[in-house]
Amino acid sequence: MSATNTDFALAIEDLTVSFDGFKAIDNLTLYIDKNELRVVIGPNGAGKTTLLDLICGKTRATGGSIKFKNQEVTKIAEYQRVRLGMGRKFQTPSIYENLSVFKNLEVSYPSGRSVLGALAFKCTDDVRQRVQEVAQDIGLADKLQLEAGLLSHGQKQWLEIGMLLMQDPELLMLDEPIAGMSASERDQTADLLNRICKNRAVIVIEHDMDFVKRIAHKVTVMHQGKILAEGSMEKVQSDPQVIDVYLGH
């Protein structure tokens, strides 16, 4: 399988990053299809978050290739990758607590990206319609006028996902999206992720195996900066190596 195949949303080949001689990501190759929801699991220190840092440009690779929609992105800046259609959510939600849910979504609309752009920004019908669509998607359509700081923890996480969706990314990366959520919020998040991968690739890092079962099209298991196993949840769960280094503990 070669990355000349344009069907991949993301093609990573021989990716390596070293910090003071320690290989946090070690010659890793990974292909993500369009409209695929991929979950990356593995013990702490396996390199999962570092992998997302490399894809989005927060960390620069020491070697290897990252192609997004068949375009090499290893050398381009983080903001340029965002413009190409990558969106990344970190573990702690970063929303504007004192603005309404509507405003949070509105300021995330692509033409309002720079501060100057945001000041000159006019809320057109297109923007309003997009806000309504996204609010519907993330289950906050009835909370648009509420101050974001008043939302529950789970709703804040959904709002942040919504802020990324406003930019209509073709690749969405989520780092432990259900941390700290109630059981019902977890269920709703699973439904949300299953909905939003219909027209984009989604990569999720997660520890909760029940949740992974509900959402993953395919699971990648990382260990010491390498891929240990890959495939369906059933296949990965019955892999002796995976049981040994991860699921057994």
C-alpha positions in Angstrom: 0.0 0.0 0.0 1.5 3.3 -1.0 0.6 6.9 -0.2 0.4 7.7 -3.9 -3.1 6.3 -3.4 -5.2 9.5 -3.1 -8.0 7.8 -1.2 -6.4 8.4 2.2 -7.4 11.4 4.2 -4.1 11.0 6.0 -1.0 9.0 5.1 1.8 8.9 7.6 5.0 7.1 6.6 8.2 6.3 8.6 7.3 9.2 11.0 9.9 9.7 13.8 10.5 12.3 16.4 13.3 12.3 18.9 13.5 14.3 22.1 17.2 14.3 23.4 17.8 11.0 21.6 14.7 9.4 22.9 12.4 8.3 20.1 8.9 9.3 21.2 7.6 8.3 17.8 9.6 5.6 16.1 9.3 5.0 12.4 5.5 4.9 12.5 3.3 4.3 9.4 -0.4 4.9 9.5 -3.1 5.4 6.9 -6.5 6.9 7.7 -9.3 6.7 5.2 -11.8 9.5 4.3 -14.9 9.3 6.6 -13.1 6.9 8.9 -13.3 7.1 12.7 -10.0 5.7 14.0 -9.4 5.3 17.7 -5.8 5.2 19.0 -5.2 3.4 22.3 -2.2 2.4 24.3 -0.6 2.7 27.7 0.5 6.1 29.0 3.8 7.2 27.4 3.0 5.2 24.2 3.2 8.4 22.1 -0.5 8.9 21.4 -0.7 12.7 22.1 2.8 13.2 20.5 1.4 11.6 17.3 -1.5 14.2 17.3 1.1 17.0 18.0 3.0 15.9 14.9 0.0 15.7 12.7 -1.3 19.1 13.6 2.1 20.7 13.6 2.5 21.6 17.3 5.7 19.4 17.2 8.0 19.1 14.2 8.9 15.6 13.0 12.6 14.5 13.0 12.0 12.3 10.0 9.3 10.7 7.8 6.3 12.0 5.9 2.8 13.2 6.8 0.5 13.7 3.8 -2.9 15.2 4.3 -5.3 14.9 1.3 -2.1 13.8 -0.6 -0.2 17.0 0.3 3.0 16.8 2.2 2.6 18.9 5.5 5.6 18.0 7.6 7.3 21.4 6.9 4.3 23.7 7.1 3.1 25.7 10.2 0.2 24.7 12.5 -2.1 27.5 11.3 -1.5 26.5 7.6 -2.6 22.9 8.5 -5.7 24.3 10.1 -6.5 26.2 6.8 -6.0 23.0 4.9 -8.8 21.4 7.0 -7.3 19.9 10.1 -9.0 20.5 13.5 -7.6 19.5 16.9 -9.3 19.4 20.3 -7.0 19.2 23.3 -7.8 17.5 26.6 -9.0 20.6 28.4 -11.8 22.5 26.7 -10.8 26.0 25.6 -14.1 27.9 25.1 -15.0 31.5 25.8 -16.7 31.0 29.1 -18.3 34.5 29.3 -19.7 34.5 25.8 -22.9 32.8 24.7 -22.9 29.4 23.0 -24.0 31.2 19.8 -21.1 33.6 20.0 -18.6 30.8 20.7 -19.7 29.1 17.5 -19.9 32.4 15.5 -16.4 33.5 16.3 -15.1 30.1 15.1 -16.5 30.6 11.6 -13.4 30.6 9.3 -13.6 34.2 8.1 -13.4 35.5 11.6 -10.0 33.8 12.3 -7.8 36.8 12.8 -8.6 39.4 15.6 -9.1 42.0 12.9 -11.3 39.6 10.9 -13.3 38.9 14.1 -13.9 42.6 14.7 -15.0 43.3 11.2 -17.1 40.2 11.1 -20.7 40.4 10.1 -23.1 37.7 11.2 -24.6 36.8 7.8 -27.4 34.4 7.2 -24.8 31.8 6.1 -23.1 32.1 9.4 -26.4 31.9 11.3 -27.4 28.8 9.4 -24.0 27.2 10.0 -24.3 27.9 13.8 -27.8 26.4 13.8 -26.6 23.2 12.0 -23.6 22.7 14.2 -25.6 23.4 17.4 -28.1 20.8 16.3 -25.2 18.4 15.6 -23.7 18.8 19.1 -27.0 18.8 20.9 -26.9 22.4 22.0 -29.6 23.9 19.7 -31.7 24.9 22.8 -28.7 26.4 24.6 -27.6 29.0 22.0 -28.3 32.0 24.2 -26.8 30.5 27.4 -23.4 31.8 28.7 -20.9 29.0 27.9 -19.5 29.0 31.4 -22.9 27.7 32.7 -22.8 24.6 30.6 -22.1 21.2 32.1 -18.6 19.7 31.7 -19.8 17.4 28.9 -21.7 20.3 27.1 -18.5 22.4 27.2 -16.7 19.5 25.5 -19.4 19.3 22.8 -19.2 23.1 22.3 -15.5 22.9 21.7 -16.1 20.1 19.1 -18.7 22.4 17.6 -16.2 25.3 17.4 -14.0 23.0 15.3 -16.9 21.8 13.2 -17.7 25.4 12.3 -14.6 25.3 10.2 -15.8 22.1 8.5 -12.5 20.3 8.9 -11.8 17.2 6.8 -9.7 15.7 9.6 -10.7 16.1 13.3 -8.5 15.0 16.1 -9.9 14.5 19.6 -7.7 13.8 22.7 -9.7 11.9 25.3 -13.1 13.6 24.6 -15.1 11.9 27.3 -12.7 12.5 30.3 -14.8 13.5 33.3 -18.2 13.0 31.6 -21.2 11.4 33.1 -22.5 8.1 31.7 -25.3 9.7 29.7 -22.9 12.4 28.4 -20.6 9.6 27.2 -23.5 7.9 25.3 -24.4 11.2 23.7 -20.8 11.8 22.7 -20.6 8.4 21.1 -23.7 9.3 19.0 -22.2 12.7 18.2 -18.9 11.2 17.0 -20.7 8.6 14.9 -22.6 11.4 13.3 -19.7 13.7 12.5 -17.5 11.2 10.9 -20.0 10.9 8.0 -18.1 13.5 5.9 -14.7 13.7 7.5 -11.9 11.5 9.0 -11.8 11.5 12.8 -8.9 10.4 15.1 -9.8 9.8 18.7 -7.4 9.0 21.6 -9.3 7.2 24.3 -8.8 4.9 27.3 -12.4 3.8 27.9 -12.7 0.5 26.1 -16.5 0.4 26.2 -16.6 3.8 24.5 -14.0 2.7 22.0 -16.2 -0.3 21.1 -19.1 2.0 20.4 -17.3 4.3 18.0 -14.2 2.8 16.4 -14.2 1.7 12.7 -10.7 0.6 13.4 -8.4 0.6 16.4 -4.6 1.4 16.4 -2.7 0.2 19.4 0.5 2.2 20.2 3.4 1.1 22.4 6.7 2.9 22.9 6.2 5.1 19.9 5.4 2.3 17.5 2.2 0.6 16.3 1.7 -2.7 18.1 -1.5 -3.8 16.5 -4.3 -2.5 14.2 -7.7 -3.7 13.2 -11.2 -4.2 14.5 -11.8 -3.9 18.3 -12.4 -7.7 18.4 -9.1 -8.4 16.6 -7.1 -6.0 18.7 -8.6 -7.2 22.0 -7.7 -10.8 21.3 -4.1 -10.0 20.3 -1.7 -11.6 22.8 0.8 -8.7 22.6 -1.9 -6.1 23.2 -3.2 -8.1 26.2 0.3 -8.3 27.5 1.4 -4.7 27.3 -2.0 -2.9 27.7 -5.3 -4.6 28.3 -3.8 -7.0 30.9 -2.7 -4.2 33.3 
